[in-house]
């Protein structure tokens, strides 16, 4: 355990953004001698670097640079792997027998204060983990878990929480747990970065996808806190310990730049309209199968496209490796469909919900509906819709 720590730096929702990783890795490496480096979850998934690297780049970066991390809904199984598990904390995740999935707290000396660093994952975020990855696991109310932890570890000078719940949820968490000092937020992908003061505590968030960080350091009046962006990469260099990671990033980047075909006019040189693309996909699948199609907008990412579609573009638009499946839908499942976010339905006049439809394996799993594979991936449909090429 390192001594001489003076501050805490926290990133969040990196989502495998290795096109922009040099500033993050360089800065964290430079400040690590006197800073506790933390992450608020979702370091994994979101680009082709994850799909092609299978999580190795993310794991190696976390192990090289970070001291303590919170689990996120994206890449959930990686946080349970033995090496990464050692630096992961979470106060409210359990197995079916009531045993903690992670150690609940990491106690550190920071600027002469004994600081308890813990983490929570929100109920909504946990339920967003693919069902097959969380079978036999559960989470409890984050505020209740933190209050129980406070009773067990009462003799500390300050409490810091890494939360993967969303900024608005963290504001409510701070109100429910007035003994907290700092809440570093994650999961929300909002424009709220803070810090927001609630009583004697502060809620803040770093810039997502490797763009920046949140920072807190003890002061005479409590804690100084704020968010900042990483410096431009042109003035930075990586330490030798991360050269192998950079070499693998470079190799995968070459694969991701592989051209596929010219983009169709509606998608040419624009930020992707997810709904338009899903409507294209659903209409095509319906015309080919005569089966109703229901797809949720969060299955895709809105990324900037140029003139030619690349392999990296496809994996950025659809980074989750969803497969299309056919399901039968009991009437009692209808309200649950609303929890999946904005939906695209074809035909638009179908019952709500239809008795049977085609959707993604993720959504079928979340609703616990028996599914029959169609043999087609969502990524294949994305590529076909964007280019009009052969699936």
Buried (B, 14 or more C-beta within 10 A) or exposed (E): EEEEBBBBBBBBBBBBBBBEBBBBBBBBBEBBEBBBBBBBBBBBBBBBBBBBBEBBBBBBBBEBBBBBBBBBBBBBBBBBEEEBBEBBBBBBBBEEEEEBBBBBBBEBBBBEBEBBBBBBBBBEBBEBBBBEEBEEBBBBBBBEBBBBBBEEBEEBBBBBBBBBBBBEBBBBBBBBBEBBBBBBBBBBBEEBBBBBEBEEBBBBBBBBBBBBBBBBBBEEEBBBBBBBEBEEBEEBEBEEEBEEBBEBBEEBBEBBEEEBBBBBEEBEEEEBBBBBBBBBBBBBBBEEBEBBBBBBBBBBBBBEBEEEBBBBBBBBBBBBBBBBBBBEBEEEBEEBBEEBEEBBBBEEEBEEBBEEBBBBBBBBBBBEBEBEEBEBBBBBBBBBBBBEEEE
